[in-house]
């Protein structure tokens, strides 16, 4: 008899963004005349930068010619892309990362979800609350947690975020093996200073723990004093893996390209305390289960690291940040407390009511989609997240409608 992986039964009914999509479909079926503005899932709306498009076209043409055609590429990614990433994203900021420590992939969601496979089942995990649901759900599927009770899975150490700590959790008060961090944060938009990040790196070093650092939103950091990479902190090369993505940086959500950095100095241990290279383990996993990102997509991503491409990407980021600052201003004027929206495309708002109730109110009264905070964890209850990923016109329209709905 074929049996299921019963860990899946511990998961909550559906992935957050699928539940939101269901509610939107139900609403639209009942009110086909209502036009909806989507500020829920963080999905980009602006076209790919021109430099990426041109490189994409050129690479597609190469595939049409036997002399330049490409079959399977290296699973870890083409060196033309890995070298540019190492130089522009890391070495230029004083972070000592080499091209062969970078693994090109089709998404930070997949990588941050798959990475747990290389760690022991009994790994003690610390996860922020609120949090991007993928980190938690993939560990539930793997069987690292107990049951879901009262908004919490057993066997997880939750690192609580709230208005008092600015949604930057305190260090764990007990040893843990694996720590998930994300800055600029999804969902809260909170950012971390280099000094605070240094405390996490020191904690990991003292506990022989590992930090999984999700930096998918680093491109939104405008304050140059803030770290864009954990490797800007001394000592992080031994205790951190970093996830990055072209999705939000250059509008690749539908094009798919991301990367994970696993420094060769990053180690983990077997039951007897012997050290193993996580780079070798991840390389084994990646080359066994993944066949690489397509050549044209990697060429399109490479174009981000050209003078024109870089300037175009900066304009794109600035465009969404202008939306973010409009949302922040309007929401603050309406009397709500919020975080994020400054070096981040997300604004995290204390709605002072049940998250789903606020979601329904905005949907029904304003025709605006947000994301209910409780979908990111128990500490998200009472909050909603508004995303800046839409056109400026739509964001303006949404904010005017929200104002009407909440003040009339
Ligand atoms: C989000 O809205 O949180 C993100 O778009 C989800 C993702 O990047 O997978």
Boltz pocket constraint, residues with backbone or C-beta under 6 A from the ligand:
constraints:
  - pocket:
      binder: B
      contacts: [[A, 40], [A, 41], [A, 42], [A, 43], [A, 109], [A, 186]]
      max_distance: 6.0
